[in-house]
Amino acid sequence: MKKIFLLLFSVVALSSCTEDVRDNSPAFEGLRNGSRWRAPGVTATVGAGGDLTISGGNQFETLTLMLPTTDAGTYTLGTSQSRKAMFVIIGDSGTKTYATGTGIGNGEIEIEVYDEVNKTITGTFRFNAIAEDAVDPTDPTAAETINFIEGNFYKVPVRPSL
């Protein structure tokens, strides 16, 4: 009887082991001010001049990363308008926009892989963006800031802009 019970228990125990593997592709996520943020929808477009825009968000928030190229490499933010991160929050009191730009904010976007065959892009990002309505956006100690770290975009489909 013990052997039958042991056999029955083993069959039940082993049959309840399943793999619940989810494909997280494409992904656009990071830690915003220390909390996990993830965009349920993400798109990437390449303009006629080769500029790249990755944008994703939810009903109330949108994160946009802009670069002048799709070439693999690390691009510094806060030094140019062509390399930019922007986060927009739509709330009860209106729209709040945080951005990097020339002399405003800092960070970097790294393109690890641009797969021209499958038309996907993968990379990482981190940045500090300043509220656009700040009195002095060049002074990060006085302006309202939003911080993203450990950000990544993974196998985001790339399409030409219309």
DSSP file (Angstrom, degrees, kcal/mol; ACC not computed):
  #  RESIDUE AA STRUCTURE BP1 BP2  ACC     N-H-->O    O-->H-N    N-H-->O    O-->H-N    TCO  KAPPA ALPHA  PHI   PSI    X-CA   Y-CA   Z-CA
    1    1 A M     >        0   0    0      0, 0.0     4,-2.5     0, 0.0     5,-0.2   0.000 360.0 360.0 360.0 -39.2    0.0    0.0    0.0
    2    2 A K  H  >  +     0   0    0      1,-0.2     4,-2.6     2,-0.2     5,-0.2   0.895 360.0  51.3 -62.2 -39.4    2.9    2.4    0.8
    3    3 A K  H  > S+     0   0    0      2,-0.2     4,-2.5     1,-0.2    -1,-0.2   0.892 110.0  48.5 -66.0 -39.6    4.4    1.8   -2.6
    4    4 A I  H  > S+     0   0    0      2,-0.2     4,-2.8     1,-0.2     5,-0.2   0.926 113.3  47.4 -66.1 -44.4    1.1    2.6   -4.4
    5    5 A F  H  X S+     0   0    0     -4,-2.5     4,-2.7     2,-0.2    -2,-0.2   0.919 113.2  48.4 -62.2 -43.7    0.6    5.7   -2.3
    6    6 A L  H  X S+     0   0    0     -4,-2.6     4,-2.4     2,-0.2    -2,-0.2   0.902 112.8  47.9 -63.1 -42.9    4.2    6.8   -3.0
    7    7 A L  H  X S+     0   0    0     -4,-2.5     4,-2.3     2,-0.2    -2,-0.2   0.921 113.2  47.6 -63.6 -45.2    3.8    6.1   -6.7
    8    8 A L  H  X S+     0   0    0     -4,-2.8     4,-2.2     2,-0.2    -2,-0.2   0.909 112.6  49.4 -63.0 -43.0    0.5    8.1   -6.8
    9    9 A F  H  X S+     0   0    0     -4,-2.7     4,-2.7    -5,-0.2    -2,-0.2   0.908 110.8  50.3 -62.6 -42.5    2.1   11.0   -4.9
   10   10 A S  H  X S+     0   0    0     -4,-2.4     4,-2.6     2,-0.2     5,-0.2   0.903 109.9  50.0 -63.0 -42.7    5.1   11.1   -7.2
   11   11 A V  H  X S+     0   0    0     -4,-2.3     4,-2.0     2,-0.2    -1,-0.2   0.927 113.8  45.0 -63.0 -45.5    2.9   11.1  -10.3
   12   12 A V  H  X S+     0   0    0     -4,-2.2     4,-1.2     2,-0.2    -2,-0.2   0.919 114.3  48.9 -65.1 -43.7    0.8   14.0   -9.0
   13   13 A A  H  < S+     0   0    0     -4,-2.7     4,-0.3     1,-0.2     3,-0.2   0.916 115.1  43.5 -63.8 -44.1    3.8   16.0   -7.8
   14   14 A L  H >< S+     0   0    0     -4,-2.6     3,-0.8     1,-0.2    -1,-0.2   0.823 110.7  54.7 -73.7 -30.6    5.7   15.6  -11.1
   15   15 A S  H 3< S+     0   0    0     -4,-2.0    -1,-0.2    -5,-0.2    -2,-0.2   0.741 101.5  59.2 -75.7 -19.9    2.6   16.3  -13.2
   16   16 A S  T 3< S+     0   0    0     -4,-1.2     2,-0.7    -3,-0.2    -1,-0.2   0.583  82.3  97.9 -83.6  -8.2    2.0   19.6  -11.4
   17   17 A C    <   +     0   0    0     -3,-0.8     2,-0.3    -4,-0.3    -3,-0.0  -0.714  53.0 160.6 -80.6 113.9    5.5   20.9  -12.4
   18   18 A T        -     0   0    0     -2,-0.7     2,-0.6     2,-0.0    -2,-0.0  -0.903  40.1-120.7-130.2 160.6    5.0   23.1  -15.5
   19   19 A E        -     0   0    0     -2,-0.3     2,-0.8     2,-0.1    -2,-0.0  -0.910  18.4-170.7-103.1 120.8    7.0   25.8  -17.2
   20   20 A D        +     0   0    0     -2,-0.6     2,-0.5     2,-0.0    -2,-0.0  -0.681  20.9 168.4-108.4  76.0    5.2   29.1  -17.4
   21   21 A V        -     0   0    0     -2,-0.8     2,-0.4     2,-0.0    -2,-0.1  -0.780  14.7-164.9 -94.5 127.7    7.7   30.8  -19.7
   22   22 A R        -     0   0    0     -2,-0.5     2,-0.6     2,-0.0    -2,-0.0  -0.909  19.3-129.1-113.2 139.9    6.5   34.1  -21.2
   23   23 A D        -     0   0    0     -2,-0.4     2,-0.4     1,-0.1    -2,-0.0  -0.777  15.8-165.8 -86.5 120.4    8.2   35.9  -24.1
   24   24 A N        +     0   0    0     -2,-0.6   130,-0.1     3,-0.0    -1,-0.1  -0.315  33.0 157.8-101.4  49.0    8.9   39.5  -23.1
   25   25 A S        +     0   0    0     -2,-0.4     2,-0.1     1,-0.1   130,-0.1  -0.986  56.5  27.5-126.9 125.2    9.5   40.6  -26.6
   26   26 A P  S    S+     0   0    0      0, 0.0     2,-0.4     0, 0.0   129,-0.2   0.592  86.6 175.6 -79.1 160.6    9.3   43.4  -27.5
   27   27 A A  E     +A  154   0A   0    127,-1.6   127,-2.3    -2,-0.1     2,-0.3  -0.975  21.5 176.4-133.5 147.0   10.0   45.1  -24.2
   28   28 A F  E     +A  153   0A   0     -2,-0.4    11,-2.7    11,-0.4     2,-0.3  -0.823  35.8 126.9-148.0 102.7   10.5   48.7  -23.1
   29   29 A E  E     +AB 152  38A   0    123,-2.4   123,-3.0    -2,-0.3     2,-0.3  -0.940  18.3 150.2-155.1 169.2   11.0   49.2  -19.4
   30   30 A G  E     - B   0  37A   0      7,-2.4     7,-3.1    -2,-0.3     2,-0.7  -0.971  51.2 -71.6 179.6-176.5   13.2   50.6  -16.6
   31   31 A L  E     -AB 149  36A   0    118,-2.9   118,-2.0    -2,-0.3     2,-0.7  -0.906  41.1-162.9-101.6 114.1   13.2   51.9  -13.1
   32   32 A R  E >  S-AB 148  35A   0      3,-3.0     3,-2.3    -2,-0.7   116,-0.2  -0.877  77.0 -23.6-100.2 116.5   11.6   55.3  -12.9
   33   33 A N  T 3  S-     0   0    0    114,-3.0    -1,-0.2    -2,-0.7   115,-0.1   0.846 130.1 -49.7  49.0  37.8   12.5   57.1   -9.7
   34   34 A G  T 3  S+     0   0    0    113,-0.2     2,-0.4     1,-0.2    -1,-0.3   0.338 119.6 103.7  89.4  -6.3   13.2   53.7   -8.2
   35   35 A S  E <  S-B   32   0A   0     -3,-2.3    -3,-3.0     1,-0.0    -1,-0.2  -0.862  79.3-101.5-111.8 145.7    9.9   52.0   -9.2
   36   36 A R  E     -B   31   0A   0     -2,-0.4     2,-0.4    -5,-0.2    -5,-0.2  -0.410  39.6-173.8 -65.5 132.5    9.5   49.5  -12.1
   37   37 A W  E     +B   30   0A   0     -7,-3.1    -7,-2.4    -2,-0.1     2,-0.4  -0.996   5.2 176.0-128.8 134.9    8.0   51.1  -15.2
   38   38 A R  E     -B   29   0A   0     -2,-0.4    -9,-0.2    -9,-0.2     3,-0.1  -0.998  24.3-138.6-142.6 135.9    7.0   49.1  -18.3
   39   39 A A        -     0   0    0    -11,-2.7   -11,-0.4    -2,-0.4    19,-0.1  -0.830   5.4-158.0 -92.6 121.0    5.3   50.1  -21.5
   40   40 A P  S    S+     0   0    0      0, 0.0     2,-0.4     0, 0.0    -1,-0.1   0.757  84.1  37.7 -68.8 -21.8    2.7   47.6  -22.7
   41   41 A G  E     +C   57   0A   0     16,-0.9    16,-1.4   -13,-0.1     2,-0.3  -0.993  69.5 172.2-131.4 138.4    3.1   49.0  -26.2
   42   42 A V  E     -C   56   0A   0     -2,-0.4     2,-0.3    14,-0.2    14,-0.2  -0.999   5.5-178.9-146.4 142.3    6.2   50.2  -28.0
   43   43 A T  E     -C   55   0A   0     12,-2.7    12,-2.9    -2,-0.3     2,-0.4  -0.968  10.0-158.0-136.3 154.7    7.1   51.2  -31.5
   44   44 A A  E     -Cd  54 158A   0    113,-1.2   115,-2.2    -2,-0.3     2,-0.4  -0.999  11.7-172.1-131.7 136.2   10.3   52.3  -33.2
   45   45 A T  E     -Cd  53 159A   0      8,-2.5     8,-2.3    -2,-0.4     2,-0.5  -0.959  14.0-150.2-128.8 147.9   10.5   54.4  -36.4
   46   46 A V  E     -Cd  52 160A   0    113,-1.9   115,-2.3    -2,-0.4     6,-0.2  -0.977  20.5-142.1-117.0 123.0   13.3   55.4  -38.7
   47   47 A G    >   -     0   0    0      4,-2.7     3,-1.9    -2,-0.5   115,-0.0  -0.172  32.1 -95.6 -76.3 173.2   13.0   58.6  -40.6
   48   48 A A  T 3  S+     0   0    0      1,-0.3    -1,-0.1     2,-0.1    -2,-0.0   0.804 126.5  52.2 -60.1 -30.8   14.1   59.4  -44.1
   49   49 A G  T 3  S-     0   0    0      2,-0.1    -1,-0.3    20,-0.0    -2,-0.0   0.395 124.1-101.9 -87.2   3.2   17.3   60.8  -42.7
   50   50 A G  S <  S+     0   0    0     -3,-1.9    -2,-0.1     1,-0.3     2,-0.1   0.456  71.2 149.2  92.2   1.5   18.1   57.7  -40.6
   51   51 A D        -     0   0    0     18,-0.1    -4,-2.7    19,-0.1     2,-0.4  -0.436  36.9-140.0 -72.3 145.6   16.9   59.2  -37.3
   52   52 A L  E     -CE  46  67A   0     15,-2.7    15,-2.6    17,-0.2     2,-0.4  -0.879  18.1-176.0-111.6 135.4   15.5   56.8  -34.8
   53   53 A T  E     -CE  45  66A   0     -8,-2.3    -8,-2.5    -2,-0.4     2,-0.5  -0.985   2.5-172.1-130.3 122.3   12.5   57.3  -32.5
   54   54 A I  E     +CE  44  65A   0     11,-2.7    11,-2.9    -2,-0.4     2,-0.4  -0.964  14.9 173.8-112.0 126.2   11.5   54.7  -29.9
   55   55 A S  E     +CE  43  64A   0    -12,-2.9   -12,-2.7    -2,-0.5     2,-0.3  -0.996   7.2 147.9-139.7 135.4    8.2   55.4  -28.2
   56   56 A G  E     +CE  42  63A   0      7,-2.3     7,-3.2    -2,-0.4     2,-0.3  -0.987   9.3 125.9-157.7 161.8    6.1   53.5  -25.7
   57   57 A G  E     -CE  41  62A   0    -16,-1.4   -16,-0.9    -2,-0.3     5,-0.2  -0.985  40.9 -98.5 175.4-165.6    3.7   54.0  -22.8
   58   58 A N        -     0   0    0      3,-2.3     3,-0.1    -2,-0.3   -19,-0.1  -0.504  61.0 -64.3-127.6-162.7    0.4   53.4  -21.3
   59   59 A Q  S    S+     0   0    0      1,-0.2     3,-0.1    -2,-0.2    -2,-0.0   0.799 132.0  22.5 -61.4 -30.5   -2.8   55.4  -20.9
   60   60 A F  S    S+     0   0    0      1,-0.1    30,-3.2    29,-0.1     2,-0.4   0.516 119.4  51.1-117.8  -7.7   -1.2   58.2  -18.9
   61   61 A E  E     - F   0  89A   0     28,-0.2    -3,-2.3    -3,-0.1     2,-0.4  -0.987  51.9-173.2-138.3 143.0    2.6   58.1  -19.6
   62   62 A T  E     -EF  57  88A   0     26,-2.1    26,-2.7    -2,-0.4     2,-0.5  -0.995   6.1-162.9-137.6 131.5    4.8   58.1  -22.7
   63   63 A L  E     -EF  56  87A   0     -7,-3.2    -7,-2.3    -2,-0.4     2,-0.4  -0.953  11.6-174.6-111.9 130.4    8.5   57.6  -22.9
   64   64 A T  E     -EF  55  86A   0     22,-3.0    22,-2.6    -2,-0.5     2,-0.4  -0.992   8.6-168.3-128.9 130.6   10.3   58.6  -26.1
   65   65 A L  E     -EF  54  85A   0    -11,-2.9   -11,-2.7    -2,-0.4     2,-0.4  -0.967  10.1-168.1-115.2 133.1   13.9   58.2  -27.0
   66   66 A M  E     +EF  53  84A   0     18,-3.1    18,-2.2    -2,-0.4   -13,-0.2  -0.981  10.9 168.2-128.0 132.8   15.4   60.0  -30.0
   67   67 A L  E     -E   52   0A   0    -15,-2.6   -15,-2.7    -2,-0.4    16,-0.2  -0.960  39.1-128.1-136.5 154.4   18.7   59.4  -31.8
   68   68 A P  S    S+     0   0    0      0, 0.0     2,-0.3     0, 0.0    15,-0.1   0.502  90.4  23.4 -80.2  -1.7   20.1   60.6  -35.1
   69   69 A T        -     0   0    0    -17,-0.1   -17,-0.2     2,-0.1   -18,-0.1  -0.956  60.1-134.8-154.4 165.9   21.1   57.1  -36.2
   70   70 A T        +     0   0    0     -2,-0.3     3,-0.1   -19,-0.1   -19,-0.1   0.289  64.6 127.7-105.3   5.1   20.4   53.4  -35.7
   71   71 A D        -     0   0    0      1,-0.1    40,-0.2    42,-0.0    -2,-0.1  -0.345  69.7-103.5 -65.5 141.1   24.1   52.6  -35.6
   72   72 A A  S    S+     0   0    0     40,-0.1     2,-0.3    42,-0.1    40,-0.2  -0.385  75.0  89.4 -62.4 140.3   25.3   50.5  -32.6
   73   73 A G  E    S-G  111   0A   0     38,-1.9    38,-2.7    -3,-0.1     2,-0.5  -0.895  76.1 -73.8 154.8 177.5   27.0   52.6  -30.0
   74   74 A T  E     -G  110   0A   0     -2,-0.3     2,-0.5    36,-0.2    36,-0.2  -0.915  38.7-163.1-108.9 130.4   26.6   54.7  -26.9
   75   75 A Y  E     -G  109   0A   0     34,-3.2    34,-2.4    -2,-0.5     2,-0.3  -0.958  13.7-134.8-120.9 124.1   25.0   58.2  -27.2
   76   76 A T  E     -G  108   0A   0     -2,-0.5     3,-0.4    32,-0.2    32,-0.3  -0.573  17.0-146.6 -80.4 134.5   25.3   60.8  -24.5
   77   77 A L  E    S+G  107   0A   0     30,-2.8    30,-0.7    -2,-0.3     7,-0.1  -0.659  74.9  45.1 -96.9 156.4   22.1   62.8  -23.6
   78   78 A G  S    S+     0   0    0      5,-0.7    25,-2.2     2,-0.4    -1,-0.2   0.503  96.5  78.9  91.5   6.1   22.1   66.4  -22.5
   79   79 A T  S    S+     0   0    0     -3,-0.4     2,-0.3     4,-0.3    23,-0.2   0.478  95.5  21.1-120.5  -7.6   24.5   67.6  -25.2
   80   80 A S        -     0   0    0      3,-0.5    -2,-0.4    21,-0.2     3,-0.3  -0.995  59.2-129.9-160.0 153.3   22.2   67.8  -28.3
   81   81 A Q  S    S+     0   0    0     -2,-0.3     3,-0.1     1,-0.2    -1,-0.1   0.672 108.8  61.5 -79.1 -18.5   18.6   68.1  -29.5
   82   82 A S  S    S+     0   0    0      1,-0.2     2,-0.6    -3,-0.0    -1,-0.2   0.637 102.4  53.5 -84.2 -13.4   19.1   65.2  -31.8
   83   83 A R  S    S+     0   0    0     -3,-0.3    -5,-0.7   -16,-0.2    -3,-0.5  -0.945  84.2 148.4-119.5 106.3   19.9   62.8  -28.9
   84   84 A K  E     -F   66   0A   0    -18,-2.2   -18,-3.1    -2,-0.6     2,-0.4  -0.983  39.0-157.3-147.0 147.0   17.0   63.2  -26.5
   85   85 A A  E     -F   65   0A   0     -2,-0.3    15,-1.9   -20,-0.2     2,-0.4  -0.981  19.2-177.0-121.0 139.3   14.8   61.4  -23.9
   86   86 A M  E     -FH  64  99A   0    -22,-2.6   -22,-3.0    -2,-0.4     2,-0.4  -0.998  10.2-170.7-140.6 134.1   11.3   62.7  -23.1
   87   87 A F  E     -FH  63  98A   0     11,-2.8    11,-2.7    -2,-0.4     2,-0.5  -0.992   8.3-166.9-126.7 125.4    8.8   61.5  -20.6
   88   88 A V  E     -FH  62  97A   0    -26,-2.7   -26,-2.1    -2,-0.4     2,-0.5  -0.947   2.7-167.8-118.0 130.0    5.2   62.8  -20.6
   89   89 A I  E     -FH  61  96A   0      7,-2.8     7,-2.9    -2,-0.5     2,-0.6  -0.970   6.9-157.5-116.7 127.7    2.7   62.3  -17.8
   90   90 A I  E     + H   0  95A   0    -30,-3.2     5,-0.2    -2,-0.5     2,-0.2  -0.923  29.6 158.6-104.7 116.7   -1.0   63.2  -18.3
   91   91 A G  E >   - H   0  94A   0      3,-2.8     3,-1.4    -2,-0.6    -2,-0.0  -0.627  57.1 -85.0-127.6-175.2   -2.7   63.8  -15.0
   92   92 A D  T 3  S+     0   0    0      1,-0.3     3,-0.1    -2,-0.2    -2,-0.0   0.816 126.4  49.6 -62.2 -32.0   -5.7   65.5  -13.5
   93   93 A S  T 3  S-     0   0    0      1,-0.3     2,-0.3     3,-0.0    -1,-0.3   0.316 123.3 -91.8 -93.9   9.7   -3.9   68.8  -13.4
   94   94 A G  E <   -H   91   0A   0     -3,-1.4    -3,-2.8     2,-0.1     2,-0.4  -0.774  62.5 -31.1 119.8-163.8   -2.7   68.7  -17.0
   95   95 A T  E     -H   90   0A   0     -2,-0.3     2,-0.5    -5,-0.2    -5,-0.2  -0.813  45.6-165.1-101.9 134.4    0.3   67.4  -18.9
   96   96 A K  E     -H   89   0A   0     -7,-2.9    -7,-2.8    -2,-0.4     2,-0.4  -0.981   7.2-164.4-120.1 126.2    3.8   67.4  -17.4
   97   97 A T  E     -H   88   0A   0     -2,-0.5    35,-3.1    -9,-0.2     2,-0.4  -0.936   6.7-172.0-116.8 131.7    6.8   66.9  -19.7
   98   98 A Y  E     +HI  87 131A   0    -11,-2.7   -11,-2.8    -2,-0.4     2,-0.3  -0.957  20.2 162.5-117.0 137.7   10.3   66.0  -18.7
   99   99 A A  E     -HI  86 130A   0     31,-2.5    31,-2.2    -2,-0.4     2,-0.3  -0.983  34.1-134.1-152.5 161.0   13.1   66.1  -21.2
  100  100 A T        +     0   0    0    -15,-1.9     2,-0.3    -2,-0.3     5,-0.2  -0.747  39.4 140.0-105.9 164.0   16.8   66.2  -21.9
  101  101 A G  B >   -L  104   0B   0      3,-2.4     3,-1.8    -2,-0.3     2,-0.5  -0.938  58.7 -21.7-176.7-165.7   18.4   68.5  -24.5
  102  102 A T  T 3  S-     0   0    0      1,-0.3   -23,-0.2    -2,-0.3     3,-0.1  -0.474 134.8 -10.8 -64.3 113.1   21.3   70.8  -25.1
  103  103 A G  T 3  S+     0   0    0    -25,-2.2     2,-0.5    -2,-0.5    -1,-0.3   0.567 116.7 107.8  73.9   9.2   22.7   71.6  -21.6
  104  104 A I  B <  S-L  101   0B   0     -3,-1.8    -3,-2.4   -24,-0.1    -1,-0.2  -0.977  79.6 -25.6-125.6 123.2   19.5   70.1  -20.0
  105  105 A G        -     0   0    0     -2,-0.5     2,-0.3    32,-0.4    24,-0.2  -0.074  67.0-128.5  71.0-175.7   19.6   66.7  -18.1
  106  106 A N  E     + J   0 128A   0     22,-1.7    22,-2.6    -3,-0.0     2,-0.3  -0.958  43.0 101.4-160.7 173.9   22.0   63.9  -18.7
  107  107 A G  E     -GJ  77 127A   0    -30,-0.7   -30,-2.8    -2,-0.3     2,-0.3  -0.910  48.3-100.1 139.5-164.0   22.3   60.2  -19.4
  108  108 A E  E     -GJ  76 126A   0     18,-2.9    18,-2.1    -2,-0.3     2,-0.4  -0.994   7.2-149.9-157.1 154.1   22.9   57.8  -22.3
  109  109 A I  E     -GJ  75 125A   0    -34,-2.4   -34,-3.2    -2,-0.3     2,-0.5  -0.996  17.3-161.8-122.5 130.6   21.2   55.6  -24.7
  110  110 A E  E     -GJ  74 124A   0     14,-3.0    14,-2.1    -2,-0.4     2,-0.7  -0.961   7.5-155.5-117.4 122.2   23.1   52.5  -26.0
  111  111 A I  E     +GJ  73 123A   0    -38,-2.7   -38,-1.9    -2,-0.5    12,-0.3  -0.861  17.0 174.1 -91.6 116.4   22.1   50.7  -29.1
  112  112 A E  E     +     0   0A   0     10,-2.1     2,-0.4    -2,-0.7    11,-0.2   0.890  65.4   8.3 -88.1 -46.2   23.4   47.2  -28.8
  113  113 A V  E     - J   0 122A   0      9,-2.0     9,-2.5   -42,-0.1     2,-0.6  -0.983  48.9-172.6-143.6 126.8   21.9   45.6  -31.9
  114  114 A Y  E     - J   0 121A   0     -2,-0.4     2,-1.1     7,-0.2     7,-0.2  -0.945  19.9-157.3-113.1 106.3   20.0   46.9  -34.9
  115  115 A D  E  >> - J   0 120A   0      5,-2.5     5,-1.4    -2,-0.6     4,-1.2  -0.723  12.4-177.4 -88.5  99.9   18.9   43.8  -36.8
  116  116 A E  T  45S+     0   0    0     -2,-1.1    -1,-0.2     3,-0.2     5,-0.0   0.777  79.9  54.1 -70.3 -26.5   18.3   45.0  -40.3
  117  117 A V  T  45S+     0   0    0      1,-0.2    -1,-0.2    -3,-0.1    -2,-0.1   0.960 121.8  26.6 -72.1 -52.0   17.1   41.6  -41.5
  118  118 A N  T  45S-     0   0    0      2,-0.1    -2,-0.2    39,-0.0    -1,-0.2   0.477 104.6-127.3 -89.8  -3.1   14.3   41.2  -38.8
  119  119 A K  T  <5 +     0   0    0     -4,-1.2    39,-3.1     1,-0.2     2,-0.3   0.950  62.5 129.9  54.5  56.8   13.9   45.0  -38.4
  120  120 A T  E   < -JK 115 157A   0     -5,-1.4    -5,-2.5    37,-0.3     2,-0.4  -0.930  42.5-151.5-132.8 160.5   14.3   45.1  -34.6
  121  121 A I  E     -JK 114 156A   0     35,-1.5    35,-2.4    -2,-0.3     2,-0.4  -0.993   8.9-172.9-135.7 142.7   16.4   47.1  -32.2
  122  122 A T  E     +J  113   0A   0     -9,-2.5   -10,-2.1    -2,-0.4    -9,-2.0  -0.990  24.9 113.6-135.6 140.4   17.8   46.3  -28.8
  123  123 A G  E     -JK 111 153A   0     30,-2.9    30,-2.3    -2,-0.4     2,-0.3  -0.973  45.9-100.4-177.9-168.5   19.6   48.4  -26.3
  124  124 A T  E     -JK 110 152A   0    -14,-2.1   -14,-3.0    -2,-0.3     2,-0.3  -0.861  24.5-171.7-132.8 165.3   19.7   50.2  -22.9
  125  125 A F  E     +JK 109 151A   0     26,-1.9    26,-1.9    -2,-0.3     2,-0.3  -0.992  10.9 175.9-155.8 157.1   19.1   53.6  -21.5
  126  126 A R  E     +J  108   0A   0    -18,-2.1   -18,-2.9    -2,-0.3     2,-0.3  -0.931  20.2 152.3-156.9 142.6   19.5   55.7  -18.4
  127  127 A F  E     -JK 107 148A   0     21,-2.3    21,-2.9    -2,-0.3     2,-0.5  -0.993  40.2-133.4-166.0 161.2   18.8   59.4  -17.9
  128  128 A N  E     -JK 106 147A   0    -22,-2.6   -22,-1.7    -2,-0.3     2,-0.4  -0.996  32.0-167.4-117.4 118.5   17.8   62.4  -15.7
  129  129 A A  E     - K   0 146A   0     17,-2.8    17,-2.6    -2,-0.5     2,-0.3  -0.860  11.2-136.7-111.8 145.6   15.2   64.6  -17.4
  130  130 A I  E     -IK  99 145A   0    -31,-2.2   -31,-2.5    -2,-0.4    15,-0.2  -0.764  28.0-101.3-103.1 142.5   14.2   68.0  -16.3
  131  131 A A  E >   -I   98   0A   0     13,-2.7     3,-1.7    -2,-0.3   -33,-0.3  -0.406  26.7-137.5 -60.2 131.7   10.6   69.4  -16.2
  132  132 A E  T 3  S+     0   0    0    -35,-3.1    -1,-0.2     1,-0.3   -34,-0.1   0.737 102.1  57.9 -67.0 -21.4   10.1   71.6  -19.2
  133  133 A D  T 3  S+     0   0    0    -36,-0.4    -1,-0.3     3,-0.1    -2,-0.1   0.272  78.8 130.4 -91.5  13.6    8.3   74.2  -17.1
  134  134 A A    <   -     0   0    0     -3,-1.7     9,-0.1     1,-0.1     4,-0.1  -0.369  63.3-132.3 -65.8 143.9   11.3   74.6  -14.8
  135  135 A V  S    S+     0   0    0      1,-0.3    -1,-0.1     7,-0.2     8,-0.1   0.925 102.7  14.9 -62.4 -45.5   12.4   78.2  -14.1
  136  136 A D    >   -     0   0    0      3,-0.2     3,-2.0     1,-0.1    -1,-0.3  -0.781  69.4-179.3-131.1  88.6   16.0   77.3  -14.8
  137  137 A P  T 3  S+     0   0    0      0, 0.0   -32,-0.4     0, 0.0    -1,-0.1   0.652  80.3  65.5 -66.1 -13.3   16.2   73.9  -16.6
  138  138 A T  T 3  S+     0   0    0      1,-0.2   -35,-0.0   -34,-0.1    -2,-0.0   0.578  89.8  72.1 -83.0  -7.8   20.0   74.1  -16.7
  139  139 A D    X>  -     0   0    0     -3,-2.0     4,-1.4     1,-0.1     3,-1.4  -0.830  61.9-175.8-107.8  92.9   20.1   73.9  -12.9
  140  140 A P  T 34 S+     0   0    0      0, 0.0    -1,-0.1     0, 0.0     5,-0.1   0.697  80.6  61.2 -65.1 -18.2   19.2   70.3  -11.9
  141  141 A T  T 34 S+     0   0    0      1,-0.2     4,-0.1     3,-0.1    -2,-0.0   0.760 112.5  36.5 -77.6 -23.1   19.3   71.1   -8.2
  142  142 A A  T <4 S+     0   0    0     -3,-1.4     2,-0.2    -6,-0.2    -7,-0.2   0.649 107.0  77.1-100.6 -18.6   16.5   73.7   -8.6
  143  143 A A  S  < S-     0   0    0     -4,-1.4     2,-0.3    -7,-0.2    -9,-0.0  -0.630  87.7-103.6 -98.4 151.8   14.4   71.9  -11.2
  144  144 A E        -     0   0    0     -2,-0.2   -13,-2.7   -13,-0.1     2,-0.3  -0.564  46.8-165.2 -69.8 130.5   12.0   69.0  -10.9
  145  145 A T  E     - K   0 130A   0     -2,-0.3     2,-0.4   -15,-0.2   -15,-0.2  -0.891  19.1-155.4-124.2 147.7   13.7   65.9  -12.3
  146  146 A I  E     - K   0 129A   0    -17,-2.6   -17,-2.8    -2,-0.3     2,-0.4  -0.980  17.5-154.2-120.0 139.0   12.6   62.4  -13.3
  147  147 A N  E     - K   0 128A   0     -2,-0.4  -114,-3.0   -19,-0.2     2,-0.4  -0.937  12.1-174.6-120.3 131.5   15.2   59.6  -13.3
  148  148 A F  E     +AK  32 127A   0    -21,-2.9   -21,-2.3    -2,-0.4     2,-0.3  -0.991  12.7 168.1-119.9 131.4   15.3   56.4  -15.3
  149  149 A I  E     +A   31   0A   0   -118,-2.0  -118,-2.9    -2,-0.4   -23,-0.1  -0.906  60.1  24.5-133.1 165.6   17.9   53.7  -14.6
  150  150 A E  E    S+     0   0A   0     -2,-0.3     2,-0.2  -120,-0.2   -24,-0.2   0.809  82.7 165.5  50.8  34.3   18.3   50.1  -15.8
  151  151 A G  E     + K   0 125A   0    -26,-1.9   -26,-1.9  -121,-0.2     2,-0.3  -0.529   9.8 174.6 -80.2 146.3   16.2   50.9  -18.8
  152  152 A N  E     -AK  29 124A   0   -123,-3.0  -123,-2.4   -28,-0.3     2,-0.4  -0.998  25.3-159.0-149.7 151.8   16.1   48.6  -21.8
  153  153 A F  E     -AK  28 123A   0    -30,-2.3   -30,-2.9    -2,-0.3     2,-0.5  -1.000  20.6-164.6-126.9 130.9   14.4   48.1  -25.1
  154  154 A Y  E     -A   27   0A   0   -127,-2.3  -127,-1.6    -2,-0.4   -32,-0.2  -0.960  60.6 -25.8-129.4 119.9   14.5   44.6  -26.5
  155  155 A K  E    S-     0   0A   0     -2,-0.5   -33,-0.2  -129,-0.2    -1,-0.1   0.871  75.9-180.0  47.8  47.1   13.7   43.5  -30.0
  156  156 A V  E     - K   0 121A   0    -35,-2.4   -35,-1.5  -129,-0.1    -1,-0.2  -0.646  33.0-112.6 -75.8 126.9   11.4   46.5  -30.6
  157  157 A P  E     - K   0 120A   0      0, 0.0  -113,-1.2     0, 0.0     2,-0.5  -0.397  30.7-149.7 -63.5 134.5   10.0   46.3  -34.2
  158  158 A V  E     +d   44   0A   0    -39,-3.1  -113,-0.2   -40,-0.2  -104,-0.0  -0.902  19.3 173.8-109.9 132.0   11.4   49.0  -36.4
  159  159 A R  E     -d   45   0A   0   -115,-2.2  -113,-1.9    -2,-0.5     2,-0.1  -0.937  37.1 -98.5-131.4 156.7    9.4   50.5  -39.3
  160  160 A P  E     -d   46   0A   0      0, 0.0  -113,-0.2     0, 0.0     2,-0.1  -0.452  45.6-106.5 -70.8 148.1   10.0   53.4  -41.6
  161  161 A S              0   0    0   -115,-2.3  -116,-0.0     1,-0.1     0, 0.0  -0.424 360.0 360.0 -73.5 152.6    8.2   56.6  -40.7
  162  162 A L              0   0    0     -2,-0.1    -1,-0.1    -3,-0.1  -115,-0.1   0.447 360.0 360.0 -86.2 360.0    5.3   57.6  -42.8
